[in-house]
Amino acid sequence: MTPIETRVRWAGLLIACGLAILMLSLLWASPLSFMSFLAFGCPLILTGVLLYLWTLAGKNGADSSGTTGH
């Protein structure tokens, strides 16, 4: 497995965990569930999206795409 595949898998895992927390927090109508929504779910999704974009824009991502730059 290449490093870019590993980083994309981590990004997907972070996003999936964040979405699971968001969906679980919607089951209860309490201030604590809203705080878990904001404190845990949103940062996980944001971290996953940023990791994915950083992987695509990184040097290793450009080298493994098969383009020569011409």
N, CA, C and O atoms as a GROMACS GRO file, in nm:
protein
  280
    1MET      N    1   0.085  -0.117   0.000
    1MET     CA    2   0.000   0.000   0.000
    1MET      C    3   0.090   0.124   0.000
    1MET      O    4   0.185   0.133   0.078
    2THR      N    5   0.059   0.217  -0.086
    2THR     CA    6   0.140   0.338  -0.097
    2THR      C    7   0.102   0.437   0.013
    2THR      O    8  -0.005   0.428   0.071
    3PRO      N    9   0.192   0.532   0.040
    3PRO     CA   10   0.162   0.631   0.145
    3PRO      C   11   0.036   0.713   0.116
    3PRO      O   12  -0.037   0.750   0.208
    4ILE      N   13   0.011   0.742  -0.010
    4ILE     CA   14  -0.109   0.822  -0.041
    4ILE      C   15  -0.236   0.743  -0.011
    4ILE      O   16  -0.334   0.801   0.035
    5GLU      N   17  -0.234   0.612  -0.037
    5GLU     CA   18  -0.351   0.530  -0.006
    5GLU      C   19  -0.375   0.524   0.145
    5GLU      O   20  -0.489   0.526   0.190
    6THR      N   21  -0.267   0.516   0.220
    6THR     CA   22  -0.279   0.511   0.366
    6THR      C   23  -0.340   0.640   0.419
    6THR      O   24  -0.427   0.637   0.506
    7ARG      N   25  -0.294   0.754   0.367
    7ARG     CA   26  -0.349   0.882   0.415
    7ARG      C   27  -0.494   0.900   0.376
    7ARG      O   28  -0.572   0.956   0.452
    8VAL      N   29  -0.531   0.854   0.255
    8VAL     CA   30  -0.671   0.864   0.213
    8VAL      C   31  -0.759   0.773   0.300
    8VAL      O   32  -0.872   0.809   0.333
    9ARG      N   33  -0.708   0.657   0.336
    9ARG     CA   34  -0.784   0.568   0.425
    9ARG      C   35  -0.804   0.632   0.562
    9ARG      O   36  -0.913   0.624   0.619
   10TRP      N   37  -0.700   0.695   0.616
   10TRP     CA   38  -0.713   0.764   0.745
   10TRP      C   39  -0.814   0.877   0.736
   10TRP      O   40  -0.894   0.898   0.827
   11ALA      N   41  -0.810   0.951   0.625
   11ALA     CA   42  -0.905   1.061   0.607
   11ALA      C   43  -1.047   1.007   0.604
   11ALA      O   44  -1.137   1.063   0.667
   12GLY      N   45  -1.069   0.898   0.532
   12GLY     CA   46  -1.202   0.838   0.526
   12GLY      C   47  -1.248   0.786   0.660
   12GLY      O   48  -1.366   0.798   0.695
   13LEU      N   49  -1.155   0.729   0.737
   13LEU     CA   50  -1.189   0.679   0.870
   13LEU      C   51  -1.228   0.793   0.964
   13LEU      O   52  -1.324   0.781   1.040
   14LEU      N   53  -1.154   0.904   0.957
   14LEU     CA   54  -1.188   1.019   1.041
   14LEU      C   55  -1.325   1.076   1.005
   14LEU      O   56  -1.403   1.111   1.094
   15ILE      N   57  -1.353   1.085   0.877
   15ILE     CA   58  -1.483   1.137   0.833
   15ILE      C   59  -1.596   1.043   0.875
   15ILE      O   60  -1.701   1.089   0.920
   16ALA      N   61  -1.574   0.912   0.861
   16ALA     CA   62  -1.678   0.816   0.900
   16ALA      C   63  -1.703   0.821   1.050
   16ALA      O   64  -1.818   0.814   1.094
   17CYS      N   65  -1.599   0.832   1.130
   17CYS     CA   66  -1.616   0.842   1.276
   17CYS      C   67  -1.689   0.971   1.313
   17CYS      O   68  -1.776   0.971   1.401
   18GLY      N   69  -1.654   1.080   1.247
   18GLY     CA   70  -1.723   1.206   1.272
   18GLY      C   71  -1.870   1.200   1.237
   18GLY      O   72  -1.954   1.250   1.311
   19LEU      N   73  -1.902   1.137   1.123
   19LEU     CA   74  -2.042   1.124   1.085
   19LEU      C   75  -2.118   1.034   1.182
   19LEU      O   76  -2.235   1.060   1.210
   20ALA      N   77  -2.053   0.929   1.232
   20ALA     CA   78  -2.120   0.842   1.329
   20ALA      C   79  -2.151   0.919   1.457
   20ALA      O   80  -2.259   0.903   1.514
   21ILE      N   81  -2.057   1.001   1.503
   21ILE     CA   82  -2.082   1.081   1.623
   21ILE      C   83  -2.194   1.181   1.598
   21ILE      O   84  -2.278   1.203   1.686
   22LEU      N   85  -2.197   1.241   1.481
   22LEU     CA   86  -2.303   1.337   1.450
   22LEU      C   87  -2.439   1.269   1.448
   22LEU      O   88  -2.537   1.323   1.499
   23MET      N   89  -2.445   1.151   1.388
   23MET     CA   90  -2.573   1.080   1.383
   23MET      C   91  -2.618   1.034   1.521
   23MET      O   92  -2.737   1.040   1.553
   24LEU      N   93  -2.523   0.989   1.604
   24LEU     CA   94  -2.560   0.949   1.740
   24LEU      C   95  -2.605   1.067   1.824
   24LEU      O   96  -2.694   1.053   1.909
   25SER      N   97  -2.546   1.182   1.803
   25SER     CA   98  -2.585   1.298   1.882
   25SER      C   99  -2.724   1.349   1.845
   25SER      O  100  -2.787   1.421   1.923
   26LEU      N  101  -2.772   1.312   1.728
   26LEU     CA  102  -2.907   1.354   1.688
   26LEU      C  103  -3.016   1.271   1.755
   26LEU      O  104  -3.134   1.307   1.747
   27LEU      N  105  -2.979   1.161   1.820
   27LEU     CA  106  -3.079   1.076   1.885
   27LEU      C  107  -3.131   1.136   2.015
   27LEU      O  108  -3.241   1.104   2.058
   28TRP      N  109  -3.053   1.224   2.078
   28TRP     CA  110  -3.093   1.282   2.205
   28TRP      C  111  -3.106   1.433   2.192
   28TRP      O  112  -3.031   1.498   2.118
   29ALA      N  113  -3.202   1.488   2.262
   29ALA     CA  114  -3.223   1.632   2.261
   29ALA      C  115  -3.178   1.688   2.396
   29ALA      O  116  -3.260   1.720   2.482
   30SER      N  117  -3.048   1.700   2.413
   30SER     CA  118  -2.994   1.755   2.537
   30SER      C  119  -2.873   1.843   2.504
   30SER      O  120  -2.813   1.828   2.397
   31PRO      N  121  -2.839   1.932   2.592
   31PRO     CA  122  -2.722   2.017   2.568
   31PRO      C  123  -2.592   1.938   2.555
   31PRO      O  124  -2.503   1.978   2.480
   32LEU      N  125  -2.581   1.827   2.627
   32LEU     CA  126  -2.460   1.746   2.619
   32LEU      C  127  -2.443   1.682   2.481
   32LEU      O  128  -2.331   1.672   2.432
   33SER      N  129  -2.552   1.641   2.420
   33SER     CA  130  -2.541   1.584   2.285
   33SER      C  131  -2.502   1.692   2.183
   33SER      O  132  -2.428   1.664   2.089
   34PHE      N  133  -2.551   1.812   2.203
   34PHE     CA  134  -2.511   1.921   2.114
   34PHE      C  135  -2.363   1.954   2.131
   34PHE      O  136  -2.294   1.984   2.033
   35MET      N  137  -2.314   1.949   2.254
   35MET     CA  138  -2.172   1.975   2.278
   35MET      C  139  -2.085   1.865   2.219
   35MET      O  140  -1.976   1.894   2.169
   36SER      N  141  -2.130   1.740   2.223
   36SER     CA  142  -2.053   1.633   2.158
   36SER      C  143  -2.056   1.650   2.006
   36SER      O  144  -1.958   1.620   1.938
   37PHE      N  145  -2.169   1.700   1.955
   37PHE     CA  146  -2.179   1.731   1.813
   37PHE      C  147  -2.071   1.831   1.773
   37PHE      O  148  -2.001   1.813   1.674
   38LEU      N  149  -2.059   1.938   1.853
   38LEU     CA  150  -1.963   2.044   1.821
   38LEU      C  151  -1.819   2.009   1.858
   38LEU      O  152  -1.727   2.041   1.783
   39ALA      N  153  -1.800   1.943   1.971
   39ALA     CA  154  -1.665   1.921   2.022
   39ALA      C  155  -1.597   1.800   1.961
   39ALA      O  156  -1.474   1.797   1.952
   40PHE      N  157  -1.672   1.699   1.918
   40PHE     CA  158  -1.610   1.577   1.867
   40PHE      C  159  -1.641   1.552   1.720
   40PHE      O  160  -1.550   1.523   1.642
   41GLY      N  161  -1.767   1.561   1.682
   41GLY     CA  162  -1.807   1.528   1.545
   41GLY      C  163  -1.753   1.623   1.440
   41GLY      O  164  -1.693   1.581   1.341
   42CYS      N  165  -1.774   1.752   1.461
   42CYS     CA  166  -1.730   1.852   1.363
   42CYS      C  167  -1.577   1.855   1.345
   42CYS      O  168  -1.531   1.861   1.231
   43PRO      N  169  -1.498   1.853   1.453
   43PRO     CA  170  -1.353   1.851   1.433
   43PRO      C  171  -1.302   1.724   1.362
   43PRO      O  172  -1.206   1.731   1.286
   44LEU      N  173  -1.366   1.610   1.387
   44LEU     CA  174  -1.324   1.488   1.318
   44LEU      C  175  -1.348   1.499   1.168
   44LEU      O  176  -1.262   1.463   1.088
   45ILE      N  177  -1.464   1.549   1.131
   45ILE     CA  178  -1.493   1.565   0.988
   45ILE      C  179  -1.400   1.668   0.926
   45ILE      O  180  -1.348   1.647   0.817
   46LEU      N  181  -1.379   1.778   0.994
   46LEU     CA  182  -1.290   1.882   0.942
   46LEU      C  183  -1.148   1.829   0.926
   46LEU      O  184  -1.082   1.857   0.826
   47THR      N  185  -1.099   1.753   1.023
   47THR     CA  186  -0.966   1.696   1.015
   47THR      C  187  -0.956   1.597   0.900
   47THR      O  188  -0.856   1.596   0.828
   48GLY      N  189  -1.058   1.515   0.881
   48GLY     CA  190  -1.058   1.420   0.770
   48GLY      C  191  -1.057   1.488   0.634
   48GLY      O  192  -0.985   1.446   0.544
   49VAL      N  193  -1.137   1.592   0.621
   49VAL     CA  194  -1.141   1.665   0.493
   49VAL      C  195  -1.007   1.735   0.467
   49VAL      O  196  -0.957   1.732   0.354
   50LEU      N  197  -0.950   1.798   0.569
   50LEU     CA  198  -0.822   1.866   0.551
   50LEU      C  199  -0.709   1.767   0.520
   50LEU      O  200  -0.622   1.796   0.439
   51LEU      N  201  -0.711   1.651   0.586
   51LEU     CA  202  -0.610   1.548   0.557
   51LEU      C  203  -0.624   1.499   0.414
   51LEU      O  204  -0.523   1.478   0.346
   52TYR      N  205  -0.745   1.480   0.367
   52TYR     CA  206  -0.768   1.437   0.230
   52TYR      C  207  -0.718   1.541   0.130
   52TYR      O  208  -0.650   1.507   0.033
   53LEU      N  209  -0.751   1.667   0.153
   53LEU     CA  210  -0.706   1.772   0.062
   53LEU      C  211  -0.555   1.789   0.067
   53LEU      O  212  -0.492   1.812  -0.036
   54TRP      N  213  -0.496   1.779   0.186
   54TRP     CA  214  -0.350   1.789   0.199
   54TRP      C  215  -0.282   1.674   0.126
   54TRP      O  216  -0.175   1.692   0.067
   55THR      N  217  -0.343   1.555   0.131
   55THR     CA  218  -0.287   1.439   0.061
   55THR      C  219  -0.289   1.461  -0.090
   55THR      O  220  -0.192   1.429  -0.158
   56LEU      N  221  -0.398   1.515  -0.141
   56LEU     CA  222  -0.407   1.538  -0.285
   56LEU      C  223  -0.313   1.648  -0.331
   56LEU      O  224  -0.258   1.641  -0.442
   57ALA      N  225  -0.294   1.749  -0.248
   57ALA     CA  226  -0.211   1.863  -0.289
   57ALA      C  227  -0.064   1.843  -0.254
   57ALA      O  228   0.020   1.921  -0.299
   58GLY      N  229  -0.032   1.740  -0.176
   58GLY     CA  230   0.106   1.720  -0.132
   58GLY      C  231   0.198   1.674  -0.244
   58GLY      O  232   0.153   1.636  -0.352
   59LYS      N  233   0.326   1.678  -0.215
   59LYS     CA  234   0.427   1.641  -0.313
   59LYS      C  235   0.416   1.495  -0.353
   59LYS      O  236   0.427   1.462  -0.471
   60ASN      N  237   0.394   1.406  -0.256
   60ASN     CA  238   0.382   1.264  -0.288
   60ASN      C  239   0.258   1.234  -0.372
   60ASN      O  240   0.260   1.144  -0.456
   61GLY      N  241   0.151   1.309  -0.350
   61GLY     CA  242   0.031   1.290  -0.430
   61GLY      C  243   0.053   1.327  -0.575
   61GLY      O  244   0.000   1.260  -0.664
   62ALA      N  245   0.130   1.433  -0.601
   62ALA     CA  246   0.158   1.476  -0.738
   62ALA      C  247   0.253   1.378  -0.806
   62ALA      O  248   0.240   1.355  -0.927
   63ASP      N  249   0.348   1.322  -0.732
   63ASP     CA  250   0.444   1.229  -0.791
   63ASP      C  251   0.380   1.096  -0.829
   63ASP      O  252   0.421   1.035  -0.928
   64SER      N  253   0.282   1.051  -0.755
   64SER     CA  254   0.222   0.920  -0.782
   64SER      C  255   0.106   0.928  -0.880
   64SER      O  256   0.044   0.825  -0.908
   65SER      N  257   0.073   1.046  -0.933
   65SER     CA  258  -0.039   1.056  -1.024
   65SER      C  259  -0.006   1.013  -1.166
   65SER      O  260  -0.097   0.995  -1.246
   66GLY      N  261   0.120   0.996  -1.197
   66GLY     CA  262   0.158   0.949  -1.330
   66GLY      C  263   0.182   1.060  -1.430
   66GLY      O  264   0.215   1.031  -1.545
   67THR      N  265   0.167   1.184  -1.393
   67THR     CA  266   0.192   1.295  -1.485
   67THR      C  267   0.339   1.335  -1.477
   67THR      O  268   0.403   1.323  -1.373
   68THR      N  269   0.390   1.382  -1.589
   68THR     CA  270   0.530   1.421  -1.594
   68THR      C  271   0.550   1.571  -1.580
   68THR      O  272   0.663   1.617  -1.565
   69GLY      N  273   0.443   1.648  -1.585
   69GLY     CA  274   0.453   1.791  -1.568
   69GLY      C  275   0.478   1.866  -1.698
   69GLY      O  276   0.510   1.985  -1.693
   70HIS      N  277   0.465   1.803  -1.812
   70HIS     CA  278   0.487   1.870  -1.942
   70HIS      C  279   0.360   1.932  -1.992
   70HIS      O  280   0.360   1.993  -2.100
   0.00000   0.00000   0.00000
